[in-house]
Amino acid sequence: MFLDVVFFLLGAVLDLAWWAVILAVIVQLLVQFNVLDTRNRIVWMIADFLYRMTEPLFARVRRFLPRFGAVDLSPLVVLLLITAATILLGAIRGSLIRSGAYF
């Protein structure tokens, strides 16, 4: 029962992180193409929140990526890492179930 809660919470955190990255990329693109105006207080608050949530992840990945000019591939790498962590979490849970340590 306790492990169910732990795996559920870890999965939920990974899902929320995945959606935060997707939303941050979409909002940033809409701001860059002047579809959204950051002078609007609500737009600015949402964009700032998403930036603060995702930029620490993006910055760590950018240190290892080569420069591609104006193209930023760090969100793609972060999404791949989140997906890999989700798969790993499922594999760990399955391994614990098969070994009998998870009941």
Biopython code that builds the backbone (N, CA, C, O; Angstrom):
import numpy as np
from Bio.PDB.StructureBuilder import StructureBuilder

atoms = [
    (1, "MET", "N", (0.816, -1.190, 0.000)),
    (1, "MET", "CA", (0.000, 0.000, 0.000)),
    (1, "MET", "C", (0.860, 1.253, 0.000)),
    (1, "MET", "O", (0.589, 2.188, -0.754)),
    (2, "PHE", "N", (1.886, 1.285, 0.830)),
    (2, "PHE", "CA", (2.778, 2.440, 0.890)),
    (2, "PHE", "C", (3.500, 2.636, -0.438)),
    (2, "PHE", "O", (3.654, 3.764, -0.905)),
    (3, "LEU", "N", (3.941, 1.537, -1.043)),
    (3, "LEU", "CA", (4.635, 1.648, -2.325)),
    (3, "LEU", "C", (3.698, 2.119, -3.432)),
    (3, "LEU", "O", (4.138, 2.787, -4.367)),
    (4, "ASP", "N", (2.416, 1.782, -3.342)),
    (4, "ASP", "CA", (1.450, 2.301, -4.311)),
    (4, "ASP", "C", (1.426, 3.826, -4.274)),
    (4, "ASP", "O", (1.413, 4.480, -5.317)),
    (5, "VAL", "N", (1.421, 4.376, -3.087)),
    (5, "VAL", "CA", (1.399, 5.829, -2.927)),
    (5, "VAL", "C", (2.678, 6.445, -3.472)),
    (5, "VAL", "O", (2.636, 7.461, -4.167)),
    (6, "VAL", "N", (3.807, 5.835, -3.160)),
    (6, "VAL", "CA", (5.091, 6.361, -3.632)),
    (6, "VAL", "C", (5.161, 6.342, -5.156)),
    (6, "VAL", "O", (5.546, 7.336, -5.773)),
    (7, "PHE", "N", (4.795, 5.225, -5.759)),
    (7, "PHE", "CA", (4.839, 5.148, -7.218)),
    (7, "PHE", "C", (3.826, 6.084, -7.869)),
    (7, "PHE", "O", (4.102, 6.668, -8.917)),
    (8, "PHE", "N", (2.650, 6.228, -7.250)),
    (8, "PHE", "CA", (1.664, 7.156, -7.788)),
    (8, "PHE", "C", (2.180, 8.591, -7.738)),
    (8, "PHE", "O", (2.058, 9.331, -8.714)),
    (9, "LEU", "N", (2.759, 8.989, -6.599)),
    (9, "LEU", "CA", (3.265, 10.357, -6.463)),
    (9, "LEU", "C", (4.421, 10.633, -7.412)),
    (9, "LEU", "O", (4.483, 11.708, -8.010)),
    (10, "LEU", "N", (5.331, 9.688, -7.559)),
    (10, "LEU", "CA", (6.442, 9.868, -8.492)),
    (10, "LEU", "C", (5.939, 9.962, -9.931)),
    (10, "LEU", "O", (6.426, 10.781, -10.710)),
    (11, "GLY", "N", (4.978, 9.134, -10.275)),
    (11, "GLY", "CA", (4.399, 9.201, -11.613)),
    (11, "GLY", "C", (3.679, 10.520, -11.852)),
    (11, "GLY", "O", (3.774, 11.094, -12.937)),
    (12, "ALA", "N", (2.959, 11.002, -10.841)),
    (12, "ALA", "CA", (2.247, 12.275, -10.969)),
    (12, "ALA", "C", (3.228, 13.437, -11.129)),
    (12, "ALA", "O", (2.986, 14.347, -11.923)),
    (13, "VAL", "N", (4.319, 13.412, -10.391)),
    (13, "VAL", "CA", (5.330, 14.471, -10.523)),
    (13, "VAL", "C", (5.939, 14.458, -11.922)),
    (13, "VAL", "O", (6.137, 15.512, -12.526)),
    (14, "LEU", "N", (6.233, 13.280, -12.428)),
    (14, "LEU", "CA", (6.786, 13.185, -13.780)),
    (14, "LEU", "C", (5.781, 13.649, -14.829)),
    (14, "LEU", "O", (6.155, 14.322, -15.789)),
    (15, "ASP", "N", (4.509, 13.297, -14.654)),
    (15, "ASP", "CA", (3.469, 13.760, -15.581)),
    (15, "ASP", "C", (3.328, 15.275, -15.548)),
    (15, "ASP", "O", (3.222, 15.915, -16.594)),
    (16, "LEU", "N", (3.327, 15.849, -14.350)),
    (16, "LEU", "CA", (3.225, 17.303, -14.232)),
    (16, "LEU", "C", (4.432, 18.001, -14.849)),
    (16, "LEU", "O", (4.290, 19.041, -15.492)),
    (17, "ALA", "N", (5.608, 17.435, -14.655)),
    (17, "ALA", "CA", (6.807, 18.023, -15.259)),
    (17, "ALA", "C", (6.727, 17.967, -16.777)),
    (17, "ALA", "O", (7.119, 18.914, -17.459)),
    (18, "TRP", "N", (6.216, 16.849, -17.312)),
    (18, "TRP", "CA", (6.090, 16.712, -18.763)),
    (18, "TRP", "C", (5.162, 17.784, -19.316)),
    (18, "TRP", "O", (5.485, 18.440, -20.307)),
    (19, "TRP", "N", (4.001, 17.962, -18.673)),
    (19, "TRP", "CA", (3.049, 18.968, -19.131)),
    (19, "TRP", "C", (3.581, 20.382, -18.936)),
    (19, "TRP", "O", (3.296, 21.259, -19.751)),
    (20, "ALA", "N", (4.343, 20.622, -17.882)),
    (20, "ALA", "CA", (4.927, 21.953, -17.671)),
    (20, "ALA", "C", (5.894, 22.298, -18.797)),
    (20, "ALA", "O", (5.931, 23.439, -19.259)),
    (21, "VAL", "N", (6.679, 21.314, -19.242)),
    (21, "VAL", "CA", (7.607, 21.555, -20.352)),
    (21, "VAL", "C", (6.832, 21.852, -21.632)),
    (21, "VAL", "O", (7.163, 22.793, -22.353)),
    (22, "ILE", "N", (5.816, 21.067, -21.915)),
    (22, "ILE", "CA", (5.009, 21.291, -23.122)),
    (22, "ILE", "C", (4.377, 22.680, -23.091)),
    (22, "ILE", "O", (4.457, 23.420, -24.071)),
    (23, "LEU", "N", (3.754, 23.035, -21.974)),
    (23, "LEU", "CA", (3.105, 24.339, -21.869)),
    (23, "LEU", "C", (4.110, 25.483, -21.935)),
    (23, "LEU", "O", (3.822, 26.524, -22.526)),
    (24, "ALA", "N", (5.290, 25.303, -21.332)),
    (24, "ALA", "CA", (6.311, 26.353, -21.377)),
    (24, "ALA", "C", (6.771, 26.609, -22.807)),
    (24, "ALA", "O", (6.958, 27.759, -23.203)),
    (25, "VAL", "N", (6.952, 25.555, -23.575)),
    (25, "VAL", "CA", (7.369, 25.708, -24.970)),
    (25, "VAL", "C", (6.279, 26.401, -25.778)),
    (25, "VAL", "O", (6.568, 27.296, -26.572)),
    (26, "ILE", "N", (5.033, 25.994, -25.582)),
    (26, "ILE", "CA", (3.930, 26.595, -26.338)),
    (26, "ILE", "C", (3.776, 28.074, -25.987)),
    (26, "ILE", "O", (3.640, 28.912, -26.878)),
    (27, "VAL", "N", (3.797, 28.396, -24.701)),
    (27, "VAL", "CA", (3.649, 29.798, -24.287)),
    (27, "VAL", "C", (4.815, 30.625, -24.802)),
    (27, "VAL", "O", (4.614, 31.744, -25.274)),
    (28, "GLN", "N", (6.025, 30.097, -24.721)),
    (28, "GLN", "CA", (7.186, 30.851, -25.207)),
    (28, "GLN", "C", (7.098, 31.100, -26.712)),
    (28, "GLN", "O", (7.439, 32.187, -27.177)),
    (29, "LEU", "N", (6.649, 30.114, -27.470)),
    (29, "LEU", "CA", (6.479, 30.313, -28.909)),
    (29, "LEU", "C", (5.399, 31.348, -29.207)),
    (29, "LEU", "O", (5.567, 32.184, -30.095)),
    (30, "LEU", "N", (4.300, 31.296, -28.474)),
    (30, "LEU", "CA", (3.235, 32.276, -28.683)),
    (30, "LEU", "C", (3.685, 33.690, -28.319)),
    (30, "LEU", "O", (3.278, 34.657, -28.962)),
    (31, "VAL", "N", (4.513, 33.809, -27.302)),
    (31, "VAL", "CA", (5.051, 35.120, -26.937)),
    (31, "VAL", "C", (6.023, 35.608, -28.007)),
    (31, "VAL", "O", (5.986, 36.779, -28.384)),
    (32, "GLN", "N", (6.888, 34.732, -28.499)),
    (32, "GLN", "CA", (7.858, 35.131, -29.519)),
    (32, "GLN", "C", (7.197, 35.548, -30.822)),
    (32, "GLN", "O", (7.706, 36.429, -31.515)),
    (33, "PHE", "N", (6.074, 34.930, -31.169)),
    (33, "PHE", "CA", (5.372, 35.284, -32.399)),
    (33, "PHE", "C", (4.307, 36.360, -32.176)),
    (33, "PHE", "O", (3.459, 36.586, -33.039)),
    (34, "ASN", "N", (4.352, 37.016, -31.027)),
    (34, "ASN", "CA", (3.455, 38.115, -30.674)),
    (34, "ASN", "C", (1.978, 37.735, -30.705)),
    (34, "ASN", "O", (1.123, 38.581, -30.969)),
    (35, "VAL", "N", (1.682, 36.485, -30.439)),
    (35, "VAL", "CA", (0.291, 36.072, -30.287)),
    (35, "VAL", "C", (-0.180, 36.417, -28.879)),
    (35, "VAL", "O", (-1.311, 36.859, -28.679)),
    (36, "LEU", "N", (0.702, 36.208, -27.912)),
    (36, "LEU", "CA", (0.435, 36.597, -26.530)),
    (36, "LEU", "C", (1.284, 37.817, -26.191)),
    (36, "LEU", "O", (2.431, 37.930, -26.623)),
    (37, "ASP", "N", (0.714, 38.715, -25.421)),
    (37, "ASP", "CA", (1.415, 39.932, -25.033)),
    (37, "ASP", "C", (1.766, 39.850, -23.551)),
    (37, "ASP", "O", (0.880, 39.718, -22.707)),
    (38, "THR", "N", (3.048, 39.927, -23.238)),
    (38, "THR", "CA", (3.474, 39.796, -21.843)),
    (38, "THR", "C", (3.161, 41.038, -21.024)),
    (38, "THR", "O", (3.356, 41.035, -19.808)),
    (39, "ARG", "N", (2.679, 42.099, -21.662)),
    (39, "ARG", "CA", (2.243, 43.265, -20.885)),
    (39, "ARG", "C", (0.923, 42.975, -20.178)),
    (39, "ARG", "O", (0.571, 43.654, -19.213)),
    (40, "ASN", "N", (0.191, 41.964, -20.656)),
    (40, "ASN", "CA", (-1.003, 41.497, -19.960)),
    (40, "ASN", "C", (-0.537, 40.780, -18.699)),
    (40, "ASN", "O", (0.288, 39.870, -18.773)),
    (41, "ARG", "N", (-1.051, 41.178, -17.559)),
    (41, "ARG", "CA", (-0.575, 40.670, -16.276)),
    (41, "ARG", "C", (-0.763, 39.151, -16.141)),
    (41, "ARG", "O", (0.131, 38.469, -15.639)),
    (42, "ILE", "N", (-1.892, 38.620, -16.573)),
    (42, "ILE", "CA", (-2.148, 37.178, -16.452)),
    (42, "ILE", "C", (-1.199, 36.390, -17.350)),
    (42, "ILE", "O", (-0.647, 35.370, -16.936)),
    (43, "VAL", "N", (-1.012, 36.865, -18.577)),
    (43, "VAL", "CA", (-0.078, 36.192, -19.489)),
    (43, "VAL", "C", (1.323, 36.210, -18.901)),
    (43, "VAL", "O", (2.034, 35.206, -18.943)),
    (44, "TRP", "N", (1.718, 37.353, -18.352)),
    (44, "TRP", "CA", (3.059, 37.455, -17.771)),
    (44, "TRP", "C", (3.209, 36.503, -16.592)),
    (44, "TRP", "O", (4.245, 35.853, -16.453)),
    (45, "MET", "N", (2.179, 36.412, -15.734)),
    (45, "MET", "CA", (2.262, 35.524, -14.572)),
    (45, "MET", "C", (2.376, 34.063, -14.991)),
    (45, "MET", "O", (3.164, 33.309, -14.419)),
    (46, "ILE", "N", (1.588, 33.662, -15.988)),
    (46, "ILE", "CA", (1.651, 32.278, -16.462)),
    (46, "ILE", "C", (3.002, 31.990, -17.092)),
    (46, "ILE", "O", (3.622, 30.964, -16.810)),
    (47, "ALA", "N", (3.459, 32.903, -17.951)),
    (47, "ALA", "CA", (4.761, 32.708, -18.609)),
    (47, "ALA", "C", (5.890, 32.679, -17.594)),
    (47, "ALA", "O", (6.806, 31.865, -17.711)),
    (48, "ASP", "N", (5.837, 33.554, -16.602)),
    (48, "ASP", "CA", (6.879, 33.594, -15.575)),
    (48, "ASP", "C", (6.861, 32.329, -14.728)),
    (48, "ASP", "O", (7.918, 31.787, -14.406)),
    (49, "PHE", "N", (5.668, 31.850, -14.362)),
    (49, "PHE", "CA", (5.562, 30.617, -13.592)),
    (49, "PHE", "C", (6.154, 29.435, -14.356)),
    (49, "PHE", "O", (6.936, 28.661, -13.804)),
    (50, "LEU", "N", (5.779, 29.301, -15.621)),
    (50, "LEU", "CA", (6.302, 28.195, -16.424)),
    (50, "LEU", "C", (7.805, 28.310, -16.620)),
    (50, "LEU", "O", (8.515, 27.304, -16.614)),
    (51, "TYR", "N", (8.294, 29.539, -16.794)),
    (51, "TYR", "CA", (9.733, 29.751, -16.933)),
    (51, "TYR", "C", (10.463, 29.315, -15.667)),
    (51, "TYR", "O", (11.478, 28.621, -15.737)),
    (52, "ARG", "N", (9.953, 29.717, -14.528)),
    (52, "ARG", "CA", (10.605, 29.364, -13.256)),
    (52, "ARG", "C", (10.553, 27.862, -12.979)),
    (52, "ARG", "O", (11.441, 27.317, -12.324)),
    (53, "MET", "N", (9.512, 27.198, -13.478)),
    (53, "MET", "CA", (9.398, 25.754, -13.267)),
    (53, "MET", "C", (10.325, 24.953, -14.178)),
    (53, "MET", "O", (10.858, 23.919, -13.775)),
    (54, "THR", "N", (10.514, 25.432, -15.401)),
    (54, "THR", "CA", (11.240, 24.625, -16.385)),
    (54, "THR", "C", (12.677, 25.072, -16.622)),
    (54, "THR", "O", (13.509, 24.260, -17.027)),
    (55, "GLU", "N", (12.983, 26.315, -16.385)),
    (55, "GLU", "CA", (14.319, 26.812, -16.714)),
    (55, "GLU", "C", (15.447, 26.104, -15.964)),
    (55, "GLU", "O", (16.502, 25.886, -16.560)),
    (56, "PRO", "N", (15.287, 25.732, -14.690)),
    (56, "PRO", "CA", (16.371, 24.971, -14.044)),
    (56, "PRO", "C", (16.686, 23.659, -14.767)),
    (56, "PRO", "O", (17.849, 23.270, -14.872)),
    (57, "LEU", "N", (15.656, 22.983, -15.261)),
    (57, "LEU", "CA", (15.884, 21.749, -16.022)),
    (57, "LEU", "C", (16.564, 22.050, -17.352)),
    (57, "LEU", "O", (17.524, 21.383, -17.738)),
    (58, "PHE", "N", (16.052, 23.069, -18.050)),
    (58, "PHE", "CA", (16.612, 23.423, -19.351)),
    (58, "PHE", "C", (18.064, 23.874, -19.226)),
    (58, "PHE", "O", (18.895, 23.522, -20.063)),
    (59, "ALA", "N", (18.374, 24.644, -18.196)),
    (59, "ALA", "CA", (19.733, 25.162, -18.032)),
    (59, "ALA", "C", (20.739, 24.028, -17.811)),
    (59, "ALA", "O", (21.857, 24.073, -18.326)),
    (60, "ARG", "N", (20.338, 23.020, -17.048)),
    (60, "ARG", "CA", (21.244, 21.886, -16.813)),
    (60, "ARG", "C", (21.507, 21.113, -18.095)),
    (60, "ARG", "O", (22.623, 20.647, -18.327)),
    (61, "VAL", "N", (20.491, 20.979, -18.920)),
    (61, "VAL", "CA", (20.647, 20.242, -20.171)),
    (61, "VAL", "C", (21.451, 21.063, -21.172)),
    (61, "VAL", "O", (22.257, 20.508, -21.919)),
    (62, "ARG", "N", (21.240, 22.385, -21.196)),
    (62, "ARG", "CA", (21.957, 23.246, -22.145)),
    (62, "ARG", "C", (23.473, 23.200, -21.950)),
    (62, "ARG", "O", (24.227, 23.406, -22.901)),
    (63, "ARG", "N", (23.918, 22.932, -20.735)),
    (63, "ARG", "CA", (25.360, 22.864, -20.493)),
    (63, "ARG", "C", (26.022, 21.739, -21.277)),
    (63, "ARG", "O", (27.205, 21.817, -21.609)),
    (64, "PHE", "N", (25.248, 20.684, -21.573)),
    (64, "PHE", "CA", (25.813, 19.518, -22.248)),
    (64, "PHE", "C", (25.522, 19.483, -23.744)),
    (64, "PHE", "O", (26.135, 18.702, -24.471)),
    (65, "LEU", "N", (24.605, 20.310, -24.209)),
    (65, "LEU", "CA", (24.251, 20.324, -25.626)),
    (65, "LEU", "C", (25.145, 21.275, -26.401)),
    (65, "LEU", "O", (25.534, 22.322, -25.884)),
    (66, "PRO", "N", (25.474, 20.919, -27.635)),
    (66, "PRO", "CA", (26.206, 21.880, -28.468)),
    (66, "PRO", "C", (25.281, 23.025, -28.881)),
    (66, "PRO", "O", (24.058, 22.894, -28.838)),
    (67, "ARG", "N", (25.874, 24.133, -29.277)),
    (67, "ARG", "CA", (25.092, 25.303, -29.693)),
    (67, "ARG", "C", (24.560, 25.087, -31.110)),
    (67, "ARG", "O", (25.300, 24.689, -32.010)),
    (68, "PHE", "N", (23.273, 25.354, -31.291)),
    (68, "PHE", "CA", (22.653, 25.241, -32.605)),
    (68, "PHE", "C", (22.103, 26.588, -33.068)),
    (68, "PHE", "O", (21.132, 26.634, -33.824)),
    (69, "GLY", "N", (22.700, 27.651, -32.634)),
    (69, "GLY", "CA", (22.216, 28.974, -33.007)),
    (69, "GLY", "C", (20.956, 29.311, -32.232)),
    (69, "GLY", "O", (20.936, 29.246, -31.003)),
    (70, "ALA", "N", (19.901, 29.672, -32.958)),
    (70, "ALA", "CA", (18.658, 30.088, -32.317)),
    (70, "ALA", "C", (17.779, 28.904, -31.906)),
    (70, "ALA", "O", (16.768, 29.093, -31.229)),
    (71, "VAL", "N", (18.149, 27.696, -32.306)),
    (71, "VAL", "CA", (17.341, 26.515, -31.993)),
    (71, "VAL", "C", (17.743, 25.974, -30.621)),
    (71, "VAL", "O", (18.914, 25.693, -30.367)),
    (72, "ASP", "N", (16.752, 25.836, -29.748)),
    (72, "ASP", "CA", (16.990, 25.312, -28.407)),
    (72, "ASP", "C", (16.391, 23.910, -28.318)),
    (72, "ASP", "O", (15.172, 23.742, -28.347)),
    (73, "LEU", "N", (17.253, 22.918, -28.209)),
    (73, "LEU", "CA", (16.791, 21.536, -28.144)),
    (73, "LEU", "C", (16.653, 21.020, -26.718)),
    (73, "LEU", "O", (16.308, 19.857, -26.510)),
    (74, "SER", "N", (16.919, 21.874, -25.735)),
    (74, "SER", "CA", (16.852, 21.412, -24.351)),
    (74, "SER", "C", (15.450, 20.946, -23.937)),
    (74, "SER", "O", (15.357, 19.970, -23.192)),
    (75, "PRO", "N", (14.340, 21.591, -24.378)),
    (75, "PRO", "CA", (13.033, 21.030, -24.006)),
    (75, "PRO", "C", (12.812, 19.621, -24.546)),
    (75, "PRO", "O", (12.219, 18.782, -23.867)),
    (76, "LEU", "N", (13.280, 19.360, -25.749)),
    (76, "LEU", "CA", (13.136, 18.021, -26.320)),
    (76, "LEU", "C", (13.912, 17.000, -25.500)),
    (76, "LEU", "O", (13.408, 15.910, -25.230)),
    (77, "VAL", "N", (15.121, 17.341, -25.108)),
    (77, "VAL", "CA", (15.941, 16.425, -24.305)),
    (77, "VAL", "C", (15.297, 16.205, -22.937)),
    (77, "VAL", "O", (15.281, 15.084, -22.429)),
    (78, "VAL", "N", (14.764, 17.277, -22.341)),
    (78, "VAL", "CA", (14.103, 17.139, -21.039)),
    (78, "VAL", "C", (12.877, 16.238, -21.154)),
    (78, "VAL", "O", (12.638, 15.407, -20.277)),
    (79, "LEU", "N", (12.097, 16.391, -22.225)),
    (79, "LEU", "CA", (10.940, 15.511, -22.425)),
    (79, "LEU", "C", (11.370, 14.059, -22.583)),
    (79, "LEU", "O", (10.725, 13.159, -22.046)),
    (80, "LEU", "N", (12.452, 13.826, -23.313)),
    (80, "LEU", "CA", (12.962, 12.458, -23.469)),
    (80, "LEU", "C", (13.425, 11.885, -22.122)),
    (80, "LEU", "O", (13.189, 10.713, -21.830)),
    (81, "LEU", "N", (14.079, 12.708, -21.314)),
    (81, "LEU", "CA", (14.529, 12.248, -19.999)),
    (81, "LEU", "C", (13.353, 11.956, -19.069)),
    (81, "LEU", "O", (13.383, 10.984, -18.315)),
    (82, "ILE", "N", (12.318, 12.797, -19.121)),
    (82, "ILE", "CA", (11.130, 12.550, -18.293)),
    (82, "ILE", "C", (10.452, 11.258, -18.727)),
    (82, "ILE", "O", (10.027, 10.467, -17.885)),
    (83, "THR", "N", (10.349, 11.038, -20.033)),
    (83, "THR", "CA", (9.745, 9.799, -20.536)),
    (83, "THR", "C", (10.577, 8.586, -20.133)),
    (83, "THR", "O", (10.027, 7.555, -19.748)),
    (84, "ALA", "N", (11.897, 8.706, -20.222)),
    (84, "ALA", "CA", (12.766, 7.612, -19.797)),
    (84, "ALA", "C", (12.607, 7.328, -18.308)),
    (84, "ALA", "O", (12.617, 6.170, -17.890)),
    (85, "ALA", "N", (12.460, 8.384, -17.504)),
    (85, "ALA", "CA", (12.267, 8.191, -16.062)),
    (85, "ALA", "C", (10.926, 7.516, -15.779)),
    (85, "ALA", "O", (10.824, 6.702, -14.861)),
    (86, "THR", "N", (9.902, 7.845, -16.557)),
    (86, "THR", "CA", (8.599, 7.199, -16.391)),
    (86, "THR", "C", (8.686, 5.716, -16.725)),
    (86, "THR", "O", (8.130, 4.882, -16.010)),
    (87, "ILE", "N", (9.378, 5.388, -17.800)),
    (87, "ILE", "CA", (9.562, 3.984, -18.179)),
    (87, "ILE", "C", (10.373, 3.251, -17.115)),
    (87, "ILE", "O", (10.053, 2.116, -16.760)),
    (88, "LEU", "N", (11.408, 3.888, -16.613)),
    (88, "LEU", "CA", (12.231, 3.286, -15.560)),
    (88, "LEU", "C", (11.420, 3.054, -14.296)),
    (88, "LEU", "O", (11.569, 2.023, -13.640)),
    (89, "LEU", "N", (10.568, 4.001, -13.953)),
    (89, "LEU", "CA", (9.718, 3.853, -12.777)),
    (89, "LEU", "C", (8.784, 2.650, -12.931)),
    (89, "LEU", "O", (8.593, 1.882, -11.988)),
    (90, "GLY", "N", (8.208, 2.493, -14.116)),
    (90, "GLY", "CA", (7.355, 1.329, -14.368)),
    (90, "GLY", "C", (8.137, 0.031, -14.313)),
    (90, "GLY", "O", (7.633, -0.977, -13.817)),
    (91, "ALA", "N", (9.367, 0.043, -14.817)),
    (91, "ALA", "CA", (10.195, -1.160, -14.785)),
    (91, "ALA", "C", (10.575, -1.535, -13.356)),
    (91, "ALA", "O", (10.592, -2.714, -13.002)),
    (92, "ILE", "N", (10.873, -0.544, -12.549)),
    (92, "ILE", "CA", (11.209, -0.811, -11.144)),
    (92, "ILE", "C", (9.998, -1.387, -10.418)),
    (92, "ILE", "O", (10.118, -2.339, -9.647)),
    (93, "ARG", "N", (8.842, -0.806, -10.669)),
    (93, "ARG", "CA", (7.614, -1.314, -10.046)),
    (93, "ARG", "C", (7.344, -2.754, -10.490)),
    (93, "ARG", "O", (7.007, -3.605, -9.666)),
    (94, "GLY", "N", (7.491, -3.027, -11.784)),
    (94, "GLY", "CA", (7.293, -4.382, -12.278)),
    (94, "GLY", "C", (8.283, -5.361, -11.692)),
    (94, "GLY", "O", (7.926, -6.497, -11.378)),
    (95, "SER", "N", (9.519, -4.935, -11.541)),
    (95, "SER", "CA", (10.540, -5.796, -10.955)),
    (95, "SER", "C", (10.226, -6.102, -9.496)),
    (95, "SER", "O", (10.413, -7.230, -9.039)),
    (96, "LEU", "N", (9.751, -5.105, -8.772)),
    (96, "LEU", "CA", (9.386, -5.341, -7.375)),
    (96, "LEU", "C", (8.190, -6.271, -7.262)),
    (96, "LEU", "O", (8.117, -7.085, -6.342)),
    (97, "ILE", "N", (7.259, -6.154, -8.191)),
    (97, "ILE", "CA", (6.088, -7.048, -8.171)),
    (97, "ILE", "C", (6.515, -8.476, -8.449)),
    (97, "ILE", "O", (6.084, -9.398, -7.757)),
    (98, "ARG", "N", (7.367, -8.671, -9.467)),
    (98, "ARG", "CA", (7.821, -10.031, -9.813)),
    (98, "ARG", "C", (8.664, -10.663, -8.726)),
    (98, "ARG", "O", (8.627, -11.879, -8.540)),
    (99, "SER", "N", (9.428, -9.847, -8.000)),
    (99, "SER", "CA", (10.298, -10.407, -6.965)),
    (99, "SER", "C", (9.539, -10.714, -5.675)),
    (99, "SER", "O", (10.053, -11.406, -4.797)),
    (100, "GLY", "N", (8.320, -10.199, -5.565)),
    (100, "GLY", "CA", (7.532, -10.458, -4.368)),
    (100, "GLY", "C", (7.731, -9.423, -3.284)),
    (100, "GLY", "O", (7.125, -9.536, -2.219)),
    (101, "ALA", "N", (8.562, -8.414, -3.514)),
    (101, "ALA", "CA", (8.799, -7.393, -2.521)),
    (101, "ALA", "C", (7.690, -6.346, -2.506)),
    (101, "ALA", "O", (7.616, -5.525, -1.592)),
    (102, "TYR", "N", (6.845, -6.376, -3.500)),
    (102, "TYR", "CA", (5.762, -5.388, -3.664)),
    (102, "TYR", "C", (4.449, -6.133, -3.559)),
    (102, "TYR", "O", (4.158, -7.007, -4.375)),
    (103, "PHE", "N", (3.668, -5.796, -2.573)),
    (103, "PHE", "CA", (2.395, -6.485, -2.398)),
    (103, "PHE", "C", (1.294, -5.541, -2.051)),
    (103, "PHE", "O", (0.152, -5.963, -1.870)),
]
sb = StructureBuilder()
sb.init_structure("model")
sb.init_model(0)
sb.init_chain("A")
sb.init_seg("    ")
for serial, (resi, resn, name, xyz) in enumerate(atoms, 1):
    if name == "N":
        sb.init_residue(resn, " ", resi, " ")
    sb.init_atom(name, np.array(xyz, "f"), 0.0, 1.0, " ", f" {name:<3s}", serial, name[0])
structure = sb.get_structure()
